[in-house]
């Protein structure tokens, strides 16, 4: 699990990840979505519908605190990976 979070941090530093509402703005470019396990039901439903409609894989095994600490940010609930290479690397580590 730590490998996934480290790779997630690397993707963010490489500018291959977007956070929060920016995920919805660039949803047609998102390859993989991380949804915090402790996000509200209304928000979860909104993001999962986008994943279903656009055929985006999503992972919801991590809490908002874990996602936030991986990126060095506060209160991160949703992360969108924009790069196919990072998507493949993250899914292999799952």
C-alpha positions, 0 to 999 in steps of 0.5 A: 500500500505504501508503494501506491501512495509513493507512486501517487505522490510522484505522479502529482509532483510530475503534474500528471495528477489533478485534485478535487473539482479539477478532476471533473473539469478534465474528466475526459483526460483522467485515466484512473481516479482515487476516491477517498473512502471517507468522502460523503455519499453524495460526492461519492455517487457523483464521482462514481457516475463519472467513472462509469460513464467515461469508463475510468477505473477507480480505487477507493481503498484509501482515506482522505488523510492517507491521500492527503499525506501522500501528496503533502496537501490538506483535505484531498478527497479525489485524485485523477491520474492523467497519464497512462503509464502512471495508471498502469504502474499504480494498478500493478501495485494494487 
